[in-house]
């Protein structure tokens, strides 16, 4: 969508759009995932990530509809970080033998 609006996300440039508090939250979430050693732990983290991503999907849709591209870009950058965590969750589930 950003490319359609003529403002694509630069490769690796999403970090510059985000504040240090957000990045600290992502680091903490990654640490929780590393420490998770049960299906319940991983499931709790996965549910929290799904909720955040759903909220971001709703927010980014509103920002694009209002042509607030700069705000949409920040949300997309946050979504990329959460999608990375989601990928790590899938990997962790595989390592723990969790099947959906």
Secondary structure as GFF3:
##gff-version 3
##sequence-region A 1 100
A	DSSP	three_ten_helix	14	17	.	.	.	ID=ss1
A	DSSP	alpha_helix	20	35	.	.	.	ID=ss2
A	DSSP	alpha_helix	39	65	.	.	.	ID=ss3
A	DSSP	alpha_helix	69	96	.	.	.	ID=ss4
###
